[in-house]
Amino acid sequence: MFLAAAIAGFVASAGLIIAIGAQNAFVLRQGLQRRHVGLVVAICMLGDIALILCGVAGIGALTHEWPGLLQALRFGGAAFLGVYGLMAMQRAWRGSGALDPTAGSDVSWRRVMLACLAFTFLNPHVYLDTMVLLGSLSMRYPDMARWAFAAGACSASVVWFSTLGYGARLLLPVFRNPLAWRVLDALIAMFMLVLCLLLLLHPLD
C-alpha cells in the first residue's frame, strides 16, 4: 500500500506542477541565464514540500474557513503577475533579453530570491493545488500511507524543478539567438498577463 500511495502522490503532484505556470517560466529563464539556479530550484522545491506537508497535515482546511486569505492572495498575485508581465513585454519589444554570458552577473541573489519567493507564494493556485487538492487526495489513505503519498508528491517537485532549472542549459544553443529570447519573453508576457486577468475576473473557489 505504501508504494501505491507514493506513486499516486508522485503522479498527482507531477500533473499539477508540470503544467506551464508563472513559476516554471521564471525557473526556465533563470536556468537559461545560469543566474542563481541552485537558489531558485531550492526555493521552489522547499516551498512546494512545505505546502504539500501542510496540506497532508490538514492545514488546507484553513482556506475554507478564511476565504479572505485566498482573496488577498488573489489580488496580490494578480498585481505581481501584471507588473512582471509588462516587464517581459518590454524586454520582448526592445529585444533586451538576449543571452550574454557576461551580462547579468551583477544581479543580486537577494533580488532573485525575492522574485522567486513571490512567484512561489503569491500565486493563490499553488495553495489550492498543494494544500487543498493534494491534501484532500491524501485523506483517502490511512495513517502512514498518507505520508507515503506526501513523500511521492514531494519527490515529484524535487525531480521537476531540478530538471527544469539545470536542464535548461541544454537549450542554450537555441537561446544564443536574440530572436529566441524575444519570442520567449513575448510568450511569458502573454501568459502572465492572461493569468493576471483570470485572477481578477474569476473569484477563487
VOMI-343149 format. One record per residue (C-alpha): residue in one letter; x, z, y. Coordinates in nm, 2 decimals, decimal comma. Layout:
% VOMI-343149
residuo | u | w | v
a | X | Z | Y
...
***
This chain:
% VOMI-343149
residuo | u | w | v
m | 0,00 | 0,00 | 0,00
f | 0,29 | 0,08 | 0,24
l | 0,44 | -0,27 | 0,21
a | 0,10 | -0,44 | 0,25
a | 0,03 | -0,23 | 0,56
a | 0,38 | -0,31 | 0,71
i | 0,33 | -0,68 | 0,65
a | -0,02 | -0,66 | 0,81
g | 0,13 | -0,49 | 1,11
f | 0,41 | -0,74 | 1,14
v | 0,17 | -1,04 | 1,13
a | -0,09 | -0,89 | 1,37
s | 0,18 | -0,79 | 1,62
a | 0,36 | -1,12 | 1,60
g | 0,04 | -1,31 | 1,66
l | -0,01 | -1,12 | 1,98
i | 0,35 | -1,12 | 2,11
i | 0,45 | -1,48 | 2,03
a | 0,16 | -1,63 | 2,24
i | 0,32 | -1,75 | 2,56
g | 0,29 | -1,50 | 2,84
a | 0,45 | -1,40 | 3,17
q | 0,68 | -1,15 | 2,99
n | 0,80 | -1,42 | 2,75
a | 0,86 | -1,67 | 3,03
f | 1,07 | -1,41 | 3,21
v | 1,28 | -1,33 | 2,89
l | 1,33 | -1,70 | 2,83
r | 1,46 | -1,76 | 3,18
q | 1,69 | -1,47 | 3,17
g | 1,82 | -1,58 | 2,83
l | 1,89 | -1,93 | 2,96
q | 2,08 | -1,79 | 3,26
r | 2,25 | -1,53 | 3,05
r | 2,17 | -1,26 | 3,30
h | 2,15 | -0,91 | 3,17
v | 1,99 | -1,04 | 2,84
g | 2,06 | -0,72 | 2,65
l | 1,89 | -0,51 | 2,91
v | 1,59 | -0,73 | 2,93
v | 1,55 | -0,75 | 2,55
a | 1,59 | -0,38 | 2,51
i | 1,32 | -0,30 | 2,78
c | 1,07 | -0,54 | 2,62
m | 1,13 | -0,41 | 2,27
l | 1,12 | -0,04 | 2,36
g | 0,82 | -0,09 | 2,59
d | 0,63 | -0,26 | 2,30
i | 0,74 | 0,00 | 2,05
a | 0,63 | 0,29 | 2,27
l | 0,29 | 0,14 | 2,34
i | 0,23 | 0,05 | 1,97
l | 0,32 | 0,40 | 1,86
c | 0,08 | 0,54 | 2,13
g | -0,19 | 0,32 | 2,01
v | -0,15 | 0,42 | 1,65
a | -0,14 | 0,78 | 1,76
g | -0,49 | 0,73 | 1,91
i | -0,40 | 0,73 | 2,28
g | -0,55 | 0,39 | 2,33
a | -0,89 | 0,57 | 2,34
l | -0,80 | 0,68 | 2,69
t | -0,86 | 0,33 | 2,82
h | -1,22 | 0,36 | 2,72
e | -1,26 | 0,70 | 2,88
w | -1,09 | 0,60 | 3,20
p | -1,18 | 0,24 | 3,27
g | -1,05 | 0,28 | 3,63
l | -0,69 | 0,28 | 3,48
l | -0,73 | -0,07 | 3,34
q | -0,88 | -0,19 | 3,67
a | -0,59 | -0,06 | 3,87
l | -0,35 | -0,24 | 3,63
r | -0,57 | -0,55 | 3,66
f | -0,53 | -0,58 | 4,04
g | -0,17 | -0,46 | 4,04
g | -0,08 | -0,71 | 3,77
a | -0,27 | -0,99 | 3,95
a | -0,07 | -0,93 | 4,27
f | 0,26 | -0,92 | 4,09
l | 0,19 | -1,24 | 3,89
g | 0,07 | -1,41 | 4,21
v | 0,39 | -1,34 | 4,40
y | 0,62 | -1,43 | 4,11
g | 0,42 | -1,75 | 4,05
l | 0,46 | -1,85 | 4,41
m | 0,84 | -1,78 | 4,39
a | 0,86 | -2,00 | 4,08
m | 0,66 | -2,27 | 4,26
q | 0,91 | -2,26 | 4,55
r | 1,20 | -2,29 | 4,31
a | 1,04 | -2,59 | 4,14
w | 0,97 | -2,76 | 4,48
r | 1,32 | -2,70 | 4,61
g | 1,50 | -2,77 | 4,28
s | 1,70 | -2,45 | 4,33
g | 1,68 | -2,32 | 3,97
a | 1,94 | -2,55 | 3,80
l | 2,18 | -2,38 | 3,56
d | 2,52 | -2,30 | 3,72
p | 2,74 | -2,07 | 3,51
t | 2,89 | -1,92 | 3,82
a | 2,55 | -1,87 | 4,00
g | 2,35 | -1,55 | 3,99
s | 2,65 | -1,33 | 3,89
d | 2,57 | -1,11 | 4,18
v | 2,21 | -1,04 | 4,07
s | 2,18 | -0,66 | 4,04
w | 2,09 | -0,53 | 3,69
r | 1,86 | -0,29 | 3,88
r | 1,67 | -0,58 | 4,02
v | 1,64 | -0,74 | 3,68
m | 1,54 | -0,41 | 3,52
l | 1,26 | -0,36 | 3,78
a | 1,13 | -0,71 | 3,73
c | 1,13 | -0,67 | 3,35
l | 0,95 | -0,33 | 3,37
a | 0,69 | -0,49 | 3,60
f | 0,63 | -0,78 | 3,35
t | 0,61 | -0,53 | 3,07
f | 0,39 | -0,26 | 3,22
l | 0,19 | -0,43 | 3,50
n | 0,02 | -0,66 | 3,26
p | -0,31 | -0,49 | 3,16
h | -0,34 | -0,72 | 2,85
v | -0,04 | -0,55 | 2,69
y | -0,23 | -0,23 | 2,68
l | -0,53 | -0,40 | 2,52
d | -0,32 | -0,57 | 2,27
t | -0,08 | -0,29 | 2,17
m | -0,27 | 0,03 | 2,23
v | -0,63 | -0,08 | 2,17
l | -0,62 | -0,37 | 1,93
l | -0,32 | -0,28 | 1,72
g | -0,42 | 0,09 | 1,74
s | -0,77 | 0,00 | 1,61
l | -0,63 | -0,21 | 1,33
s | -0,41 | 0,07 | 1,22
m | -0,70 | 0,30 | 1,17
r | -0,80 | 0,10 | 0,86
y | -0,51 | 0,26 | 0,68
p | -0,49 | 0,62 | 0,57
d | -0,23 | 0,87 | 0,67
m | 0,13 | 0,74 | 0,62
a | 0,02 | 0,38 | 0,56
r | -0,09 | 0,38 | 0,92
w | 0,26 | 0,44 | 1,03
a | 0,39 | 0,17 | 0,79
f | 0,15 | -0,06 | 0,98
a | 0,31 | 0,06 | 1,30
a | 0,66 | 0,00 | 1,16
g | 0,57 | -0,35 | 1,08
a | 0,42 | -0,41 | 1,42
c | 0,73 | -0,27 | 1,59
s | 0,96 | -0,49 | 1,37
a | 0,78 | -0,80 | 1,50
s | 0,86 | -0,70 | 1,86
v | 1,23 | -0,65 | 1,77
v | 1,25 | -0,98 | 1,59
w | 1,07 | -1,18 | 1,86
f | 1,24 | -1,06 | 2,17
s | 1,58 | -1,07 | 2,01
t | 1,52 | -1,43 | 1,90
l | 1,38 | -1,53 | 2,24
g | 1,64 | -1,37 | 2,45
y | 1,95 | -1,45 | 2,26
g | 1,82 | -1,78 | 2,10
a | 1,75 | -1,93 | 2,45
r | 2,12 | -2,03 | 2,47
l | 2,06 | -2,30 | 2,21
l | 1,86 | -2,48 | 2,49
l | 2,14 | -2,46 | 2,74
p | 2,24 | -2,83 | 2,70
v | 1,89 | -2,93 | 2,80
f | 1,88 | -2,70 | 3,10
r | 2,20 | -2,82 | 3,25
n | 1,98 | -3,09 | 3,39
p | 1,83 | -2,97 | 3,72
l | 1,51 | -3,16 | 3,64
a | 1,45 | -2,95 | 3,33
w | 1,47 | -2,63 | 3,54
r | 1,22 | -2,78 | 3,79
v | 0,98 | -2,86 | 3,50
l | 1,03 | -2,51 | 3,36
d | 0,97 | -2,34 | 3,69
a | 0,66 | -2,56 | 3,76
l | 0,52 | -2,46 | 3,42
i | 0,60 | -2,09 | 3,48
a | 0,44 | -2,11 | 3,83
m | 0,12 | -2,27 | 3,69
f | 0,09 | -2,03 | 3,40
m | 0,14 | -1,72 | 3,62
l | -0,10 | -1,83 | 3,89
v | -0,36 | -1,91 | 3,63
l | -0,31 | -1,56 | 3,48
c | -0,34 | -1,41 | 3,83
l | -0,68 | -1,59 | 3,89
l | -0,81 | -1,49 | 3,54
l | -0,73 | -1,13 | 3,61
l | -0,91 | -1,15 | 3,95
l | -1,21 | -1,33 | 3,83
h | -1,28 | -1,16 | 3,49
p | -1,31 | -0,79 | 3,45
l | -1,12 | -0,63 | 3,16
d | -1,34 | -0,52 | 2,87
***
